[in-house]
Amino acid sequence: MYRTHTCGELRLADAGATITLAGWVQRTRDLGGMTFVDLRDRYGITQLVFNMETDADLCQKARKLGREFVIQVTGLVAERSNKNTKIETGAVEIEVTNLEILNTSDVPPFTIEDNSDGGDELRMQYRYLDLRRTPVRNNLILRHKMAMEIRRYFDAHDFIEVETPVLIGSTPEGARDFIVPSRMNPGEFYALPQSPQLFKQLLMVAGYDRYFQIVKCFRDEDLRADRQPEFTQIDCEMSFINQEDILTTFEGLVQHLFKYTKNIDVQLPLQRMTYADAMEYYGSDKPDLRFGMSFKNVTDLLKGNGFSVFDSAEYIGAIVAPGCSEYTRKELDSLTDFVKRPQVGAKGLIYIKYSGDGSIKSSIDKFYTPEQIQVVLDSVSATKGDLVLILPGDKHNTLGQLSELRLEMGNKLGLRDKNVFAPLWVVDFPLLEWDESTQRFYAMHHPFTSPKPEDIALLDTDPGKVRANAYDLVINGTEIGGGSIRIYNDRLQNRMLSLLGFSPEQAQAQFGFLMKAFRYGAPPHGGIAFGFDRLVSLFAGLDSIRDTIAFPKNNSGRDVMNNCPSTVAQEQLDELNLRIEMRKPQA
């Protein structure tokens, strides 16, 4: 055996034992007559001691060790005189009697420490080294533990895990597909699944009434902190249920994960909020409820007083920043610059300071009397010491701008604590979204989402007002999961596809197998999919999902470690009957 113990295992109770360890050299310290080496494996770090007085040759050998050398040592466990309380093995050290160098190492391109000096791109290039760092390793251990708890919860609730195909047919809705050419079927292509949606519905038709899968999915879309071209979903579907059954079952999963991975007791039922309220009061369908500052509609109070900025606005919204009345001109100018950024898009910012002594100062003093401004302060429930921030404009854009401003103030005031969690369900989404550029409706979720039964009649008369039997799980301003009750008869499904612009021929070509399956006794069913990477990153307190994935892509969708995507040999293209023709960029 290469080792009798791991580097995180030994304690004071093991003092006097002869043991063997193997691992990587974290660091060495030469103190003249003694040399100390920190030996690391994935379980922890143990200090090794080499003494010139007891074995000069062995000590000289230890002094030649470099960072990340792989070594094996045998020695005696001894109590440390200067204990290290920061590591679990800090009460002991190993008085080494034998040292074997199993492999040497080049000097690493960055320090393999908790706080590394390597930039993101360098760490991704040498990801196998980055994975040795404790924070990244802890993220993957957390991911593993969460996956185990997910499976345990589902197994206890009679779900079975079923694998679905990775090579499927391409569907036109949603993000762009990754496509795979078929050698055996020249000129034809598979797609990689954006989700197992159609297959899990077919499993319901097949009678597997409780399905789940921790599954890899693929979307060819622009990347950001919470997106990767390949990502992992906790995919679920249930039969003979309604929306309430879904919400109850899966908020139970959320409660289970919080308890067993964070030791946090989440109270059920989770808060629920309609999509309409989320947009009206938070400007987002994924509101962060760790703090308040919901929007106040002050349009009627401020329009019609000769201030053209307000008089020409469709909507005027306000948020109250608690305790910020003493903001300086510089701080207010910084907020104005923030809302004017292209990503936010406001033209300016109006403020009212309600000082602790009761005095009021605003940027609209010359247009409104003190009494009128006091009415506004009372309307938004401002108290002494608060700062009221106001944005006007068309309603849709202004709600989005207020949302960005609210989150910025939440950051400035330290209200978005990563150790505080505020989960909720957002329900009653619109079924359809109208796109002006193509002059057609698109499914807000996907084409298989069922409308609210009471809204079905509106499909023919006012489709934009139809609500979906859909729901999202939101935690701390992040959409963690989303799902819906499905359409389960071919008549309503064909009606939906027609509304989305599919001809009968197109519907048959894309979804004919599903429509056919529905004619063989499809049960009422629905489901949900959680972003597993997002859930792990939330529990780990990360801003990006990248460090929850062993080998992620960068923001350009590249794996800089193995240099892909890359070109392929002409012989492979010939086998696939493909020819590469690069289009010139459009002027």
N, C-alpha and C positions, 0 to 999 in steps of 0.2 A: 504493500500500500504506500502511496505517496504521502499520506498524512493520517495521523490518528485523530486530529481535531481540526476545526476550522479556526481562522484568525479572529473570529468574534465569539469564541466559545469559552475560553479559559477564564476562571475566576480564582479568588483567593483560596477557595476550598481545594483547588488543584495543586497548591504549593507542595513541592517535593516530588511531583510526578515527572517521569521522563516521557516526553511527547515528541511527535514529529509534525511539523507544519510545512505547507507549500503555498506559494503565492507570488505576488509581485512586490518589488521593492518600491515603496512609496517615497522614502527619503532616507538619507544617511546623515549621521552627525559624528564627526571625528573630534573627540575631546582629549587627544594625546594618548593617555594610557588606556582609554576605552573608546570603543566605537559602538554607536547605537544605530540600529536599522529598524524602521517601521515596515512591517510586512503586512500586505493587504490582500484579501480576497473579497468576495461579494458579501461575506458575513461580517467583516469588520477589520480592525487593525490590531496587531500585537507587536509590542516592542521586543526586539532582540538585543542581547548584550554580548559583545566580544571584548575580552580582557587581554591586554598585552602580557600581563604578569602570568596568567594561567596558560595561555596558548598564543604566543606571538605570531606564529605562522598563520593561524586561523584568523587572527585579527587583521593581519596584513591582507589576507584574501578578502575579508569583508570590506576593507577600505577601497578595494577596486570595483566594488559593485556600483552599477549605474542605475539611474531611475528606470523602472519598469523591467529590470532583469527578473527572470522567473527562477526562483530558487527553492530548494528544500533544505530545511534545517532540523536537526535533532538536538534536544537540550533539556535542561531541568527548569521546571516552573518555580520561580522565586517571587517573594513579595517585593514590590517596588518601594524604595525609600521615599521617592517623590512621586506620589500617585497622581495620575491624570484623571480627573473626575469628568472629563469631557467625552471619554470613550468607555464602553462597557468593560473592556479588558484592562482598564487603567490601573488596577490594583496589583497587577502582576507583570512580570517580564520573563523572557526565556534566556537563561545562561547557556549559550550555544556551545555544543561539543562537536558538532559536525555540520559542514556546509557544503551543499552541492549546487552548482550553477546549472540549472536545467536548460536555460536559454538566455542569451544576451538580448539587448534591445538597442535600436538606434535611439538617439536623443529625441523624445517626443516633441512635436511641433508646438505644443502648448502644455502648460502645467495641468496635471491631472489632479486637481483639487476641487473642493466645493465651489470656490469662486475662481474660475479659470481665467487665464489671460488670453484665451483663444476667442476670436470673433465667431459669429454664427457660421459664416461660410467655411472657415477653417475647421471648425468642429464638425460640420457636416461632411467635409471631405475626409476626415479621419474619424468617422462616426464610431468605429469599433474601439477607438481610444476614449472618445467622449462617453461611451456607454460604461466605462469603468468608473466614472465620477459618481459619487454618492447620490447627489440629487437626481440624476437621470436614472440611476439604478432604482432608487426609491420610487420613482414614478412608474417604472415597469413592474415593480413588486406590487404597488397599489393597483395597477391595472389588472394584474393576475388575480389578486384577492377579490377585486370587484367582480371579475368574470366568474370566479368560483361561487360568490354569493348570489349572483344573478341566476346561475344554473340551479343552485340550491333552492332559491325561492320558487322558481318556475316548476321544478320537479315536485315540490311540496304542494303546488296548486294544479297538478295534473297536466301541465304542459309537456309536450315532447319536442325535442329539437330535431328538425328535419333540414337536411342540406338541399339547396336548390341550385339550378345550373348557373355556371359562370359564363358560358357562351350562349347568348340568347339572340332573339331578333331585335332590331332597332325600333324604338318608338319615338314619335316626333315631339311629344310634349316634354316639358321640363328642360334641363340643361342639355348640352351637347353630349352625345354618346362617344365613348371610345369604340372604334370599330376594328375588327380583326378579319383579314381576308381569309377565305377558305380555299385551300389548295385543291381539295377534292371536288369543289363546286366552283369552277372558274367564274370570275365576275361577280360572285356573291360574297356577302360579309356577315359575320356575327357582330353583335355588340356586347360590350361588357355591361353588366346590370347596374343601373343607377339605384335600383332597389329590387328586392324580390317580389314586387307588388303583385304581378299577375299570378305568379306561382303560389303565393300564399293564399290568394283567393281560390285558386284551383284546389289547394289542399282542404279548404273549407267545403268545397263541392264534394271532395272525396271523403268527407266525414271526419277529418282530423280536427276536431273542434277546438283544440287548444294547441297552437303551434308557436314555437319561438326559434330563433336562430341568432347567434352572434356571427354576423356575416360581413364579408368585405364587399364594398360597393364602390362604384367608379363614376365620376362626373368630370367632363372636360369643360371646366369653367375657370374664370379668373380667380386667383388664389388670394387669401388673406389669412389673418392669424388663426381663424377657426375653420379654415378649409384646407383640404389636401385632395389631390386628384384621386387617390384611393383612401378610403376611410372605412370605419367599422360601425355598423348599426346593430342595436339590439332590436331585432325585427319580430313582431308579434301579431297574431291574429286569433280571433275567437268567434265561435258560432253561437247562435241562439242567445244573443245579448242585445242590449241597447246601450246608449251612450253612458248611462249611469253605471252599468256593469263595468265598462271599460275604465272609467275614471276611478272607480273604487279599487279595481284589481291592480292598476298600475301605480296609483298613489301608494298602495301597500308596498310595491316594489321600492319606490323612492324612500319610504319610511324604513324599510329593511336595510337598504344600502347606507343610509345615514347612520343608522344605529350600529351596524356591524363594521363599518369602515371609519366612521368619524366619532362614534359614541355620542351622537346627537339624537335626542328624542324629538322627532317631528310629529306635531299634533295633526290628526286627521279629523274631518276631511280638510283637504287643502282649500285655500281661498279660491274662489272662482270669479272671473271677470269677463264680461262680454267684450268682443272685439270692438264694438262701438264705444264702450266706455274706456277701453284701453287707449283708443285713438283720441278720444275727446279730452281725457284728463292726463294722458302721458305722451301722446303723439307717437306712440309705438305699439306694435302688436306684441312686443316682448318687454313690458315695463319692468324696471328695476324697483322693487318695493322695499328695499332695505332702508329707504328714507322717503320722506313725504314730498313736498313741493309739487303737488299736483296742480294742473293748470286751472286758472280762473278766467272765465269768459267775461271781459269787461267792455265788450263792444258797445252795448247800449249806454254805458256810463260815460264813454269817452268820445263817441261820434257826435257830430253836429255842433261843435263848439268853435268852429273856425280854424282848427288846426288841420291843414290839408292832409298831412300824413295819416291821421286817424280818419278823417272824413272820407277819404278815398279807399279805405280798407274794408274788405269783406268781413274780416275777423280781427279782433284785438285780444290777445291773450297775455296773462301775467303769471309769474311765479313769485313766491315769497321766499327769499333767502334769509333764514333766521340768524339773527345776531350780526348782520353784515352792514349795518347802517353807517359804520365808520369807515367804509371803503374809501380810499383816497381817489383823487382824480386819476392818478396813474393806474390804479387797479380797475377803475371803471372804463378807462380807455382800453385797457387790455381785454376786458370782456367785450367791448364794442368791436375790437379787432377780431376777436374770436368769432363772433356771430357773422362778421363780414367775410370770413374765409369762404372760398368757393365750395368747400365741403358742407358748409352750413347755409350760406346764401342769403342772409338777411341784409337789408340796406343800412340798418342802424339799430341802436338800442336806446330805449327810454327807461329812466330810473326814477324812483321815489325813495328818498332816505327818510326813515321814521326814527329819529334819534332817540337815545335813551331818556333824554330830558323832555321828550314830547315835541321837539321842534321838527319841522318838515322842510325838506329841500328836494326839489325835483328839476328835471331838465325840461319841464313843460310849465313852469311857474307862470310864464307870461300869457298862457292860453287858458289857464284854469285858476279859479279862486281857491284859497286855502280850504274853504268849506267843500268845494267840489272834490278836491284831492283827498280830503278826509273821508268823504263818502266812498271813494275808491279803496282807501286803506281798510275801512270797515268791511267793505264788500269782500275783500280777499282775506279777511281775518288776520291782517298784519297787526303785530304788537310792537311796542316801543323797542327799538334796537334792531328792527328788521329792515331789509332792503327789498323793494319791489322792483322786479325787472319786467319790462313790457315789450312785446313785439307785435307789430301790425302787418297785415298783408292779406293775400288770398288764404282761405282757411287751410287747405291741404298743405301748402308749403310752410305756412306759419306754425302749424302744429309740429311739423318735422323740425323746424328751427328751434322751437321751444324745447323739444325733446333733447336736442344736442346741448342747449344751454343748461337745462336741468341736470344732465349728466356731468357737465363741466363743473357746475357748482357743487354737485355731490362729491366730485373728486377734490375740489378745493377745500371743502369743509370736512374731509375725511369721513364721509358718510357711507362710502362704498367698501366697507370692511370685508376682506376676503374670508374672515372667520365667522361671518354672519351670513345666514342663508334665508332667502325669502321665496319659497316655491309657490306657484299658483298655476291654475288652469286658465287659459284664455279660450273662450268658447264662442259659438255662433259667428263664425267667420262668414264673409260673403262667399257664395259658391263660385262666382265668376268675376273676372277682371276685364274691363274694356281697354283695348289698346288702340289708341288713336292712329298710330302709324299704319297698322294693318287693317283697321276698321273691323275688328272682330273681337269676340269674347275668348278669353283663355280661362282654363280652370285654375282657381287660386291654389288648390292643392294638387289634384290630379283628376282625370276624367271619370274615375270610378267612385268619387265621393258622392254620397247621397245628399240630396237637398232635404231640408226640414220638411216633414210631411205636410205641414200646414202651408208651406210656401210653394208646393209643386205647381199649383195653378198659375203662379206668376211666371213660370218658365215660358209661357206663350205670350204674356202681356207685358211683363216688366222684368226680364231676366236679371238685370243688375241689382234688384232688390231681394233676390232669393238668397236665403241664408243656408249655409252648409251644416250638415251634421258632423262638424269637425271641431277639433280641439288641439291645443298645443300646451305642452308642459314648459313653463318658463321658470328659470331660477336665476336670480340676480342679473336680470337684463339679458339673459342668453336663452335662446330657444334650445331646449334640451331634447325635446321630442315632439312629434306631431302625428296625428292620425285622424281617422274618420270612420263613421259607419258607412258601409259600402252599398252601392247599388247592386241588387242581387237578382233582378229580372231583366231579360234582354230587351223588353219594350222600353222601359225607362232608360236603360243604358243606350239604346239606339237613339232615343230622343235627346239625350245628353250629347252624344257624339255629333249629331246633326247640328245642335246649337253651337258646338265648337268648330263647325265648318268642315266636318268630315262628310264626304259623299258616301253613299252606301257602299260603293266599291272600295273606297279607302278604309272605311270602318271594317269591312270584311277582311281586307288584306292585312291590316294591323292587328285587329282584335277578334277575328273570326273564331278562333279556337276558344276564346273566353265566352263569346256569345253562344257558341254551340254548347259549351259546358253548362251555361245557365239554363239551358232547356232540359237538363237532366236533374232537376230538383236541387237547385242551389239554396242553401239555408240563409236566413238573415245573418249577417256577419259584419265584423268591423275589427279594426286593429290600430296599431300605433307602432312607430319606430323611434327609438332613442338614439341620439348621436353618442356612441360609446366613448369616442375620443374626447368629445366636449365634456361629458360627464366626469371622466377621469381628470381632465385638466381643471375642472371646477373644484373637485375634491382636493386636488393637489395645490390649489391656489395659483395656477399659472394663467398667463394672458394668452398663450398660444397652445394649440393642440400638438405642436410639433414634438415637444419633449415628452409626450405620452406615447409616441410611436417609435419603435426601435430604429427603423431606417426610413425617415421621412424624406419628402422632396422639398426643394427650396421654393421661393415665391414665383419662380419661373417654371415650376413643374419639373425641375431637373433633379436627378440624383447625382450630386457632384462627387460622390464616392466611387460609383462604378460608371460614371459618365454616360448616363442615358437620360433622354432618348438619344439614339445614335443612328447613323446610316447602317444599312445592311448590304451584304454582298449582292452583286448583280445576279448571281446564280439563284439566290433566294427570291429575288423579284421575278425572275423568269419562271420559277416554279409556280409562283402565285399569279402569273399572267398580269403583272403590274408594271407600269412605266411611270417614273417620277418626272413630272413637268412642273418646274417652279414658275408660278405666276409673278409678273412684275407688280410691284406695289402700285396701288391706285394713286393718281396725282391728287 
